């Protein structure tokens, strides 16, 4: 239920919010926005897995010394991952989404991050 709510809110963001950010163009209707939301969720999941795996490898190979710069990097750069995922989605589906530059990607990523934070704390019956 929570996943469906998150996908619907992301699709609404792709359809109505992101086109108002200068440098982001979304083409298509609501179904295209829903497809973009699914692709974004999958790409963000993959980007998160790669970042976690890379952090684990760096931490293990440096006997924990990499944590001295990985922890501040994660604290200060948590907003970079959704921006990277948005840029990848624009490369995967260029006919539906165009992101011109990193500044619009960061702003759009912050919108998607906000949606993720809001939907993560919504209580669902039965959980």
C-alpha positions as CSV (number, residue, x, y, z in Angstrom):
1,X,0.0,0.0,0.0
2,X,2.8,2.4,0.9
3,X,4.7,1.5,-2.3
4,X,1.6,2.3,-4.4
5,X,1.0,5.6,-2.6
6,X,4.7,6.5,-3.1
7,X,4.5,5.6,-6.9
8,X,1.3,7.7,-7.3
9,X,2.8,10.7,-5.5
10,X,6.0,10.4,-7.6
11,X,3.9,10.2,-10.8
12,X,2.0,13.3,-9.7
13,X,5.3,15.0,-9.1
14,X,6.5,14.0,-12.6
15,X,3.2,15.2,-14.2
16,X,2.7,18.5,-12.3
17,X,5.6,19.6,-10.1
18,X,8.8,18.8,-12.0
19,X,7.7,20.6,-15.3
20,X,7.6,23.8,-13.3
21,X,11.3,23.5,-12.5
22,X,13.3,25.4,-15.1
23,X,15.5,22.9,-17.0
24,X,13.2,19.9,-16.6
25,X,10.8,18.9,-19.4
26,X,8.3,16.1,-19.0
27,X,6.5,14.9,-22.1
28,X,3.4,12.7,-22.1
29,X,0.4,12.3,-19.9
30,X,-0.3,10.6,-16.6
31,X,0.6,7.1,-17.9
32,X,4.0,8.4,-19.0
33,X,4.5,10.0,-15.6
34,X,3.5,6.7,-13.9
35,X,6.1,4.9,-16.0
36,X,8.7,7.5,-15.2
37,X,7.9,7.0,-11.5
38,X,8.4,3.3,-11.7
39,X,11.7,3.7,-13.6
40,X,12.8,6.3,-11.1
41,X,12.0,4.0,-8.2
42,X,14.0,1.2,-9.7
43,X,17.0,3.4,-10.7
44,X,17.1,5.0,-7.2
45,X,17.1,1.5,-5.7
46,X,20.0,0.5,-7.9
47,X,21.9,3.7,-7.2
48,X,21.4,3.2,-3.4
49,X,22.7,-0.4,-3.7
50,X,25.7,0.7,-5.6
51,X,26.5,3.5,-3.1
52,X,26.1,1.1,-0.2
53,X,28.2,-1.6,-1.8
54,X,31.0,0.9,-2.7
55,X,30.9,2.3,0.8
56,X,31.2,-1.2,2.3
57,X,34.1,-2.1,0.0
58,X,35.9,1.1,0.8
59,X,35.4,0.7,4.5
60,X,36.6,-3.0,4.6
61,X,39.6,-2.4,2.4
62,X,40.8,0.6,4.4
63,X,40.1,-1.1,7.8
64,X,37.5,1.5,8.6
65,X,39.5,4.6,7.9
66,X,37.2,5.4,4.9
67,X,34.5,6.1,7.4
68,X,36.3,9.3,8.4
69,X,35.2,10.8,5.1
70,X,32.3,8.5,4.1
71,X,30.1,9.5,7.1
72,X,30.4,13.3,6.5
73,X,29.9,12.6,2.8
74,X,26.6,10.7,3.5
75,X,25.4,13.3,5.9
76,X,26.1,16.3,3.6
77,X,25.4,14.5,0.3
78,X,22.2,12.6,0.9
79,X,20.5,14.8,-1.7
80,X,22.9,13.7,-4.5
81,X,21.5,10.2,-5.0
82,X,18.0,11.3,-6.1
83,X,19.6,13.8,-8.5
84,X,21.8,11.1,-10.0
85,X,18.8,8.8,-10.3
86,X,16.8,11.6,-12.1
87,X,19.7,12.2,-14.5
88,X,19.8,8.4,-15.2
89,X,16.1,8.3,-15.8
90,X,16.4,11.2,-18.3
91,X,19.1,9.2,-20.1
92,X,17.0,6.0,-20.1
93,X,13.7,7.6,-21.2
94,X,14.8,10.8,-23.2
95,X,11.5,10.8,-25.1
96,X,9.6,11.3,-21.8
97,X,11.9,13.3,-19.6
98,X,14.6,15.8,-20.3
99,X,16.9,17.2,-17.5
100,X,19.2,20.0,-18.7
101,X,22.0,20.2,-16.2
102,X,22.7,19.3,-12.6
103,X,20.9,22.2,-10.9
104,X,17.5,21.2,-12.2
105,X,18.4,17.6,-11.4
106,X,19.2,18.5,-7.8
107,X,16.0,20.5,-7.4
108,X,13.9,17.7,-8.9
109,X,15.8,15.2,-6.7
110,X,15.0,17.2,-3.6
111,X,11.3,17.1,-4.6
112,X,11.5,13.3,-5.0
113,X,13.5,13.0,-1.7
114,X,10.7,15.0,0.1
115,X,8.1,12.6,-1.3
116,X,10.1,9.7,-0.1
117,X,10.5,11.2,3.3
118,X,6.8,12.0,3.6
119,X,5.7,8.5,2.5
120,X,8.2,6.7,4.7
121,X,6.5,8.0,7.8
122,X,2.9,7.3,6.9
123,X,1.4,4.6,9.1
124,X,-0.4,1.8,7.3
125,X,-2.9,-0.4,9.0
126,X,-1.8,-3.9,9.6
127,X,1.9,-3.0,9.9
